[in-house]
Amino acid sequence: MAAQINPSILSADFARLADEAKAVEGADWLHVDVMDNHFVPNLTLGVPIVESLSRATDIPLDCHLMIEDPDRWAPQYVEAGAGSVTFHAEAAAAPVRTAREIRAKGARASMALKPATPIEPYEDLLPELDMLLIMTVEPGFGGQSFLDIMLPKIRRTRQLIAKHGLELWLQVDGGVSASTIERCAEAGADVFVAGSAVYNTDDPAAAVRMLRHQADEATAKAPWACAH
C-alpha cells in the first residue's frame, strides 16, 4: 500500500478549521485529536466540531479518541461523520465490541497504544481492527519530539501483521516530520500523522506531498515491504 499522510488539525488554527482543511487538499485523511482532559492532560474538541468539519471538507476524517470511556463515545463519532475512529487500548473496557460497533456503523476501526503499552498482549485482537496506531510520543500535546525507542515496537507490530496475513494499516503519530518519517516507514508504518511538520510550513499541501514521497521512497527499500 502506498504511504498515507494524515495532517493533524491539532497544529492547525482552530478558528479557521474549514480553511485549514482546504490547505491540505490532497491529504489522504484529516487527523482529528479528541482529548477530554482526563485520559490525557489536554482538552480539544468533540462531536459537534467533528460534525461541522465533516460538512466542510471532502477529506475523510480520522478521529483519534484520547478519552475515557471510548466504548460509549466511539460510535457517536462515526455518526458525526468520521470515516475512521481510533480508541485507546488503555481506556477501552470492551475493545472487541467497540471495534465491531465502529465497523457496523460503516467506519474503519482502529486501536491506539501509548508508548509504554506493548503490542504483544493485543495480538489476538488484530483481526478485529482496520488500523493499529503506535504513539511515538506521549499523547496529549502536539509538537513533541519523536521517540526513537518506538521503532522496534513498530517493527514487531509489522511482523505480527505479516504473521497473520492481515490487511491492517499501521499508523504512527507523534513527532513525524521530514527527519523521522523515513525511519518510521522503514520500520513498517504506512500511515503517518503529521501536525507541525505540515501546518507550520508556508505550503501545507506541498509538505504533505513531500512527506508522502519520502515515505514511499523509504518503503520501497524496506525489508518488510520487499517481502510481500
Buried (B, 14 or more C-beta within 10 A) or exposed (E): EEBBBBBBBBBBEEEEBEEBBBBBEEBBBBBBBBBBEEBBEBEBBBBEBBBBBBEBBEBBBBBBBBBBBBBEBBBBBBEBBBBBBBBBBBBBEEBBEBBEBBBEBEBBBBBBBBBEBEBEEBBEBBEBBBBBBBBBBBBBBBEBEBBEEBBEBBBBBBEBBBEEEBEBBBBBBBBBBEEBBBBBBBBBBBBBBBBBBBBBBEEBBEBBBBBBEBBBBBBEEBEBBEEE
